[in-house]
């Protein structure tokens, strides 16, 4: 019995130690170079003429190193390039026409819940999209600083959302989307 109790305690301690520690939020906002990359992505994501506005997390998330693929999408990046020591916040004017929200307090409108409560599918999905949470990870750079990778997420409920890790390239002084996408998900 004592052995079982000891094993339980040790496994609990091990499990606790394995949990990722929260990454602190920097006192500095996202720098201009990274903000330019995020804005370039959003311009293509929203299609320039779109009147859609997003509810964007006011803070970045750590880069999801689980998407590391040294021979594919993340070619040229080293495991150490993906480590971030802090996340950043966006200034109030970071994404004109969109809304910055606190991801810890913001509540999405899950279409599945709305449908269960009798709302039509079209209305539930529309409300889900309008009240979705869009978020970015930190941007990481390869050693040559010519490739930048980050993840994005559009989350509107348990079965409503999508995201991916994308890679941008520096060409003639401008950051542009590459054809590299990894870790794409949809629900």
TORFI-363571 format. One record per residue: residue in three letters; y negated, x, z of N, C-alpha, C in turn. Coordinates in nm, 3 decimals. Each point is the difference from the previous one (the first is absolute). Example, Ala and Ser with C-alpha at 12.3 -4.5 7.8 and 13.67 -1.06 7.14 Angstrom:
<atoms>
ALA_0.569_1.319_0.780_-0.119_-0.089_0.000_-0.120_0.090_0.000
SER_-0.105_-0.035_-0.072_-0.119_0.082_0.006_-0.109_-0.077_0.073
</atoms>
This chain:
<atoms>
UNK_0.119_0.082_0.000_-0.119_-0.082_0.000_-0.126_0.087_0.000
UNK_0.000_0.104_0.085_-0.115_0.090_0.005_-0.019_0.070_-0.134
UNK_0.112_0.035_-0.064_-0.009_0.067_-0.129_-0.063_-0.093_-0.105
UNK_0.040_-0.128_0.001_-0.059_-0.096_-0.093_-0.149_-0.018_0.025
UNK_-0.038_-0.008_0.126_-0.141_-0.013_0.036_-0.079_0.122_-0.045
UNK_0.056_0.119_0.022_-0.065_0.124_-0.041_-0.016_0.003_-0.153
UNK_0.104_-0.040_-0.074_-0.009_-0.004_-0.146_-0.106_-0.098_-0.046
UNK_-0.008_-0.115_0.066_-0.101_-0.100_-0.035_-0.140_0.056_0.021
UNK_-0.022_0.063_0.114_-0.132_0.056_0.032_-0.036_0.110_-0.099
UNK_0.095_0.088_-0.029_-0.027_0.109_-0.094_-0.027_-0.053_-0.141
UNK_0.074_-0.101_-0.041_-0.024_-0.055_-0.134_-0.136_-0.068_-0.005
UNK_-0.042_-0.065_0.107_-0.132_-0.063_0.004_-0.110_0.105_-0.007
UNK_0.016_0.110_0.073_-0.098_0.107_-0.002_-0.006_0.062_-0.139
UNK_0.116_0.022_-0.062_0.004_0.056_-0.134_-0.068_-0.093_-0.100
UNK_0.029_-0.129_0.008_-0.061_-0.098_-0.091_-0.152_-0.002_0.017
UNK_-0.047_0.006_0.125_-0.143_0.001_0.025_-0.065_0.125_-0.059
UNK_0.068_0.114_0.016_-0.055_0.126_-0.051_-0.006_0.001_-0.152
UNK_0.088_-0.076_-0.067_0.005_-0.002_-0.145_-0.109_-0.089_-0.062
UNK_-0.058_-0.091_0.078_-0.104_-0.087_-0.052_-0.121_0.083_-0.041
UNK_-0.059_-0.040_-0.111_-0.119_0.071_-0.045_-0.116_-0.027_0.096
UNK_-0.069_0.105_0.034_-0.116_-0.015_0.085_-0.117_-0.048_-0.085
UNK_-0.085_-0.085_0.056_-0.115_-0.046_-0.078_-0.089_0.118_-0.040
UNK_-0.049_-0.007_-0.122_-0.090_0.104_-0.050_-0.142_-0.040_0.039
UNK_-0.075_0.091_0.061_-0.137_-0.036_0.042_-0.092_-0.027_-0.118
UNK_-0.101_-0.082_0.025_-0.102_-0.030_-0.101_-0.112_0.102_0.012
UNK_-0.034_0.062_-0.110_-0.106_0.099_-0.003_-0.134_-0.064_0.032
UNK_-0.091_0.079_0.051_-0.136_-0.049_0.023_-0.080_0.002_-0.130
UNK_0.054_0.066_-0.103_-0.065_0.010_-0.130_0.056_-0.106_-0.094
UNK_-0.086_-0.061_-0.083_0.052_-0.095_-0.100_0.075_0.074_-0.110
UNK_0.065_-0.074_-0.085_0.067_0.057_-0.117_-0.104_0.080_-0.079
UNK_0.036_0.120_-0.044_-0.095_0.083_-0.073_-0.022_-0.054_-0.142
UNK_-0.105_0.050_-0.065_-0.042_-0.053_-0.130_0.106_0.020_-0.108
UNK_0.069_0.112_0.000_0.102_0.023_-0.103_0.112_-0.103_0.011
UNK_0.050_-0.023_0.119_0.106_-0.098_0.020_-0.050_-0.142_-0.031
UNK_-0.121_-0.029_0.043_-0.056_-0.132_-0.028_-0.010_-0.024_-0.151
UNK_-0.035_0.102_-0.075_-0.005_-0.011_-0.146_0.138_-0.033_-0.056
UNK_0.104_0.063_0.053_0.137_-0.027_-0.048_0.039_-0.144_0.034
UNK_-0.025_-0.043_0.123_0.032_-0.139_0.038_-0.075_-0.099_-0.089
UNK_-0.128_0.024_-0.024_-0.079_-0.091_-0.083_0.051_-0.002_-0.144
UNK_0.038_0.115_-0.053_0.055_0.007_-0.135_0.127_-0.084_-0.008
UNK_0.085_0.012_0.100_0.122_-0.080_0.003_-0.034_-0.149_0.004
UNK_-0.089_-0.039_0.090_-0.034_-0.142_0.015_-0.059_-0.058_-0.129
UNK_-0.078_0.078_-0.072_-0.059_-0.049_-0.124_0.110_-0.040_-0.099
UNK_0.105_0.079_-0.008_0.109_-0.035_-0.092_0.090_-0.107_0.061
UNK_0.016_0.001_0.130_0.085_-0.099_0.067_-0.058_-0.140_-0.014
UNK_-0.130_-0.012_0.017_-0.067_-0.130_-0.006_-0.043_-0.037_-0.141
UNK_0.014_0.089_-0.095_-0.049_-0.021_-0.136_-0.150_-0.027_0.006
UNK_-0.075_0.081_-0.060_-0.146_0.005_0.013_-0.072_-0.135_-0.001
UNK_0.048_-0.094_-0.077_-0.070_-0.127_-0.010_0.048_-0.105_0.101
UNK_0.093_0.037_0.082_0.057_-0.095_0.095_-0.100_-0.035_0.110
UNK_0.001_-0.124_0.040_-0.087_-0.044_0.109_0.076_-0.003_0.132
UNK_0.119_0.057_0.000_0.082_0.004_0.120_-0.061_0.094_0.102
UNK_0.002_-0.040_0.126_-0.040_0.092_0.106_0.119_0.014_0.093
UNK_0.009_0.116_0.060_0.113_0.031_0.088_-0.046_0.014_0.144
UNK_0.092_-0.022_0.090_-0.019_0.029_0.142_0.066_0.136_0.022
UNK_-0.082_0.104_0.008_0.051_0.137_0.004_-0.003_0.051_0.143
UNK_0.110_0.062_0.041_0.007_0.059_0.134_-0.114_0.101_0.016
UNK_-0.070_-0.009_0.111_-0.114_0.089_0.022_0.043_0.142_0.034
UNK_0.130_0.022_0.023_0.050_0.135_0.026_0.116_0.029_-0.095
UNK_0.016_0.127_-0.030_0.114_0.041_-0.080_0.123_0.007_0.091
UNK_0.115_0.011_-0.062_0.126_0.019_0.073_0.050_0.141_-0.030
UNK_0.090_0.053_0.080_0.057_0.131_-0.034_0.072_-0.007_-0.136
UNK_0.007_0.111_-0.070_0.074_0.003_-0.127_0.148_-0.017_0.031
UNK_0.069_-0.090_-0.072_0.143_-0.024_0.029_0.088_0.109_-0.061
UNK_0.029_0.101_0.075_0.077_0.113_-0.052_0.141_-0.040_-0.041
UNK_0.045_-0.120_0.035_0.132_-0.046_-0.042_0.010_-0.009_-0.152
UNK_-0.114_-0.008_-0.068_-0.002_-0.010_-0.146_0.005_0.137_-0.067
UNK_0.020_0.105_0.077_-0.002_0.135_-0.055_0.118_0.020_-0.096
UNK_-0.030_0.040_-0.120_0.098_0.024_-0.105_-0.046_0.125_-0.075
UNK_0.045_0.117_0.044_-0.051_0.128_-0.051_0.026_0.021_-0.148
UNK_0.098_-0.066_-0.057_0.033_0.022_-0.141_-0.051_-0.113_-0.090
UNK_-0.050_-0.107_0.059_-0.045_-0.114_-0.078_-0.148_-0.024_0.019
UNK_-0.030_-0.114_0.054_-0.137_-0.046_0.017_-0.087_0.101_0.075
UNK_0.055_0.063_0.101_-0.078_0.091_0.083_0.017_0.146_-0.039
UNK_0.039_0.026_-0.124_0.016_0.138_-0.048_-0.131_0.076_0.020
UNK_0.012_0.121_0.053_-0.118_0.083_0.025_-0.053_-0.010_0.141
UNK_0.037_-0.106_0.072_-0.040_-0.015_0.140_0.107_0.065_0.088
UNK_-0.043_0.060_0.109_0.094_0.056_0.098_0.005_-0.093_0.121
UNK_0.110_0.002_0.074_0.007_-0.086_0.119_-0.120_0.016_0.094
UNK_-0.049_0.123_0.015_-0.115_0.022_0.089_-0.128_-0.064_-0.054
UNK_-0.008_-0.021_-0.132_-0.119_-0.064_-0.059_-0.012_-0.145_0.044
UNK_0.112_-0.060_0.041_0.003_-0.143_0.029_-0.034_-0.033_0.145
UNK_-0.012_0.101_0.082_-0.028_-0.023_0.141_-0.149_-0.023_0.022
UNK_-0.032_-0.104_0.074_-0.140_-0.028_0.034_-0.014_-0.001_0.152
UNK_-0.107_0.058_0.049_-0.021_0.007_0.144_-0.086_-0.114_0.052
UNK_-0.067_-0.070_-0.091_-0.082_-0.113_0.040_-0.022_-0.092_-0.119
UNK_-0.035_-0.124_0.030_-0.035_-0.095_-0.104_-0.151_-0.020_0.007
UNK_-0.055_-0.065_-0.101_-0.146_-0.016_-0.008_-0.039_-0.145_-0.016
UNK_-0.127_-0.027_0.021_-0.052_-0.135_-0.018_-0.090_-0.001_-0.123
UNK_-0.018_-0.118_-0.055_-0.088_-0.017_-0.115_-0.136_-0.047_0.050
UNK_-0.106_0.054_-0.059_-0.134_-0.046_0.032_-0.019_-0.142_-0.052
UNK_-0.097_-0.072_0.055_-0.022_-0.141_-0.034_-0.024_-0.021_-0.150
UNK_-0.054_0.100_-0.068_-0.031_-0.015_-0.143_0.106_0.064_-0.091
UNK_0.118_0.027_0.053_0.103_0.071_-0.076_0.046_-0.075_-0.124
UNK_0.019_-0.129_0.012_0.055_-0.080_-0.109_-0.083_-0.127_-0.020
UNK_-0.114_0.012_-0.068_-0.086_-0.117_-0.021_0.077_-0.117_-0.062
UNK_-0.028_-0.119_0.050_0.066_-0.120_-0.051_0.132_-0.032_0.069
UNK_0.043_0.088_0.088_0.123_-0.021_0.076_-0.034_-0.003_0.148
UNK_0.097_-0.035_0.082_-0.022_-0.014_0.143_0.083_0.103_0.076
UNK_-0.064_0.075_0.089_0.074_0.089_0.088_0.041_-0.077_0.124
UNK_0.128_0.014_0.038_0.051_-0.075_0.115_0.077_0.093_0.092
UNK_0.008_-0.039_0.126_0.079_0.073_0.099_0.146_-0.040_-0.019
UNK_0.085_0.092_-0.044_0.139_-0.037_-0.028_0.079_-0.045_0.122
UNK_-0.045_0.039_0.119_0.070_-0.041_0.122_-0.033_-0.144_0.039
UNK_-0.113_-0.049_-0.045_-0.043_-0.136_0.036_0.008_-0.100_-0.115
UNK_0.007_0.051_-0.120_-0.002_-0.087_-0.117_0.133_-0.073_-0.016
UNK_-0.007_-0.128_-0.030_0.121_-0.080_-0.018_0.007_-0.049_-0.144
UNK_0.109_0.038_-0.067_0.022_-0.049_-0.136_0.048_-0.144_0.008
UNK_-0.012_-0.072_-0.112_0.050_-0.138_-0.009_0.130_0.005_-0.080
UNK_0.111_0.003_0.070_0.132_0.012_-0.064_0.031_-0.129_-0.076
UNK_0.019_0.008_-0.133_0.032_-0.120_-0.078_0.127_-0.070_0.049
UNK_0.097_0.076_0.045_0.124_-0.060_0.051_-0.026_-0.092_0.118
UNK_-0.087_0.042_0.091_-0.035_-0.085_0.114_-0.074_-0.125_-0.045
UNK_-0.092_0.017_-0.094_-0.078_-0.114_-0.049_0.089_-0.103_-0.070
UNK_0.095_0.048_-0.077_0.092_-0.091_-0.070_0.085_-0.077_0.101
UNK_0.045_0.068_0.105_0.077_-0.067_0.106_-0.081_-0.110_0.067
UNK_-0.133_0.017_0.003_-0.088_-0.098_0.063_-0.045_-0.109_-0.099
UNK_0.058_0.000_-0.121_-0.027_-0.108_-0.094_-0.102_0.029_-0.107
UNK_-0.055_0.120_-0.003_-0.099_0.032_-0.103_0.072_0.021_-0.134
UNK_-0.067_-0.034_-0.110_0.062_0.020_-0.131_0.020_0.149_-0.025
UNK_0.095_0.032_-0.085_0.028_0.140_-0.029_-0.122_0.068_-0.060
UNK_-0.064_-0.064_-0.098_-0.117_0.061_-0.064_-0.111_0.029_0.100
UNK_-0.030_-0.097_0.086_-0.107_0.020_0.099_0.039_0.107_0.101
UNK_0.126_-0.001_0.044_0.047_0.098_0.098_-0.009_0.142_-0.055
UNK_0.043_0.017_-0.125_-0.005_0.133_-0.062_-0.145_0.043_-0.021
UNK_-0.084_-0.091_-0.046_-0.142_0.032_-0.019_-0.063_0.045_0.132
UNK_0.022_-0.076_0.106_-0.055_0.035_0.132_0.057_0.133_0.050
UNK_0.128_0.022_-0.028_0.063_0.127_0.038_-0.068_0.118_-0.067
UNK_-0.026_-0.012_-0.130_-0.065_0.108_-0.073_-0.144_0.021_0.047
UNK_-0.073_-0.109_0.022_-0.139_0.009_0.043_-0.012_0.066_0.138
UNK_0.100_-0.023_0.086_-0.005_0.052_0.137_0.095_0.117_0.023
UNK_0.041_0.066_-0.106_0.090_0.115_0.012_-0.074_0.120_0.058
UNK_0.077_0.097_0.049_-0.057_0.125_0.050_0.035_0.111_-0.097
UNK_-0.102_0.069_-0.049_0.018_0.114_-0.090_-0.026_0.126_0.081
UNK_0.087_0.099_-0.012_-0.023_0.123_0.075_0.036_0.123_-0.082
UNK_-0.063_0.111_0.037_0.022_0.130_-0.061_0.056_0.095_0.104
UNK_0.083_0.094_-0.045_0.038_0.112_0.087_-0.104_0.109_-0.018
UNK_0.012_0.101_0.081_-0.079_0.121_-0.020_0.037_0.058_-0.135
UNK_-0.092_0.071_-0.062_0.027_0.071_-0.124_0.043_0.141_0.036
UNK_0.108_0.046_-0.066_0.045_0.138_0.018_-0.013_0.071_-0.135
UNK_-0.025_0.129_0.006_-0.019_0.080_-0.121_0.109_0.105_-0.014
UNK_0.032_0.036_-0.125_0.093_0.110_-0.024_-0.074_0.131_0.026
UNK_0.072_0.115_0.005_-0.067_0.127_0.030_-0.111_0.038_-0.098
UNK_0.010_-0.041_-0.126_-0.104_0.035_-0.097_-0.119_-0.096_0.005
UNK_0.011_-0.105_0.079_-0.104_-0.103_0.014_-0.032_-0.065_-0.135
UNK_0.103_-0.012_-0.084_-0.017_-0.068_-0.129_0.078_-0.131_-0.006
UNK_0.078_-0.026_0.104_0.074_-0.126_0.010_-0.022_-0.058_0.140
UNK_-0.023_-0.129_0.005_-0.022_-0.071_0.126_0.097_-0.117_0.005
UNK_0.061_-0.021_0.115_0.094_-0.111_0.014_-0.041_-0.086_0.119
UNK_0.022_-0.131_-0.014_-0.024_-0.093_0.110_0.084_-0.124_-0.025
UNK_0.015_-0.078_0.104_0.071_-0.127_-0.011_-0.099_-0.113_0.017
UNK_0.033_-0.112_-0.060_-0.078_-0.121_0.021_0.097_-0.113_0.031
UNK_-0.054_-0.102_0.064_0.082_-0.115_0.038_-0.084_-0.126_-0.008
UNK_0.056_-0.103_-0.063_-0.059_-0.133_-0.004_0.100_-0.088_0.073
UNK_-0.036_-0.042_0.123_0.094_-0.074_0.084_-0.054_-0.139_0.029
UNK_0.079_-0.102_-0.037_-0.043_-0.137_0.024_0.106_-0.082_0.074
UNK_0.103_0.063_0.050_0.102_-0.071_0.078_0.137_0.060_-0.017
UNK_0.098_-0.061_0.067_0.135_0.053_0.000_0.060_0.017_-0.138
UNK_-0.026_-0.093_-0.088_0.051_0.008_-0.137_-0.114_0.000_-0.100
UNK_-0.106_0.068_0.034_-0.121_-0.003_-0.083_-0.071_0.134_0.012
UNK_0.013_0.082_-0.102_-0.071_0.126_0.001_0.057_0.099_-0.098
UNK_-0.069_0.113_-0.012_0.047_0.109_-0.084_-0.076_0.126_0.039
UNK_0.048_0.113_-0.049_-0.066_0.126_0.025_0.075_0.114_-0.066
UNK_-0.056_0.119_0.009_0.062_0.118_-0.061_-0.073_0.124_0.048
UNK_0.058_0.113_-0.033_-0.068_0.128_0.013_-0.037_0.043_-0.141
UNK_-0.125_0.037_-0.019_-0.049_0.039_-0.133_-0.057_0.141_0.006
UNK_-0.001_0.065_-0.116_-0.052_0.135_-0.011_-0.115_-0.001_-0.101
UNK_-0.109_0.063_0.038_-0.116_0.015_-0.088_-0.014_0.147_-0.037
UNK_-0.059_0.025_-0.118_-0.019_0.136_-0.050_-0.148_0.027_-0.021
UNK_-0.039_0.123_0.024_-0.137_0.042_-0.024_-0.009_0.055_-0.142
UNK_-0.075_-0.070_-0.087_-0.018_0.041_-0.140_-0.148_0.008_-0.031
UNK_-0.044_0.119_-0.039_-0.142_0.021_-0.034_-0.093_-0.049_0.111
UNK_0.036_0.029_0.122_-0.084_-0.035_0.114_0.008_-0.145_0.045
UNK_0.088_-0.081_-0.062_0.012_-0.142_0.036_0.143_-0.030_0.042
UNK_0.014_-0.081_0.105_0.133_-0.042_0.045_0.044_-0.120_-0.084
UNK_0.121_0.012_-0.057_0.055_-0.105_-0.085_0.143_-0.030_0.040
UNK_0.041_-0.121_-0.024_0.136_-0.041_0.029_0.098_0.078_-0.086
UNK_0.108_0.045_0.061_0.108_0.062_-0.077_0.106_-0.107_-0.023
UNK_0.104_0.035_-0.067_0.109_-0.096_-0.022_0.102_0.003_0.114
UNK_-0.026_0.080_0.102_0.096_0.015_0.109_-0.020_-0.107_0.108
UNK_0.103_-0.079_0.020_0.002_-0.102_0.106_0.136_0.012_0.069
UNK_-0.003_0.003_0.132_0.127_0.005_0.073_-0.005_-0.098_0.117
UNK_0.116_-0.035_0.048_0.007_-0.089_0.116_-0.056_-0.138_-0.026
UNK_0.007_-0.050_-0.125_-0.053_-0.133_-0.029_0.084_-0.105_0.071
UNK_-0.066_-0.097_0.060_0.072_-0.110_0.065_-0.070_-0.132_-0.031
UNK_0.076_-0.105_0.008_-0.052_-0.135_-0.019_0.084_-0.095_0.083
UNK_-0.064_-0.099_0.057_0.077_-0.102_0.075_-0.054_-0.137_-0.029
</atoms>
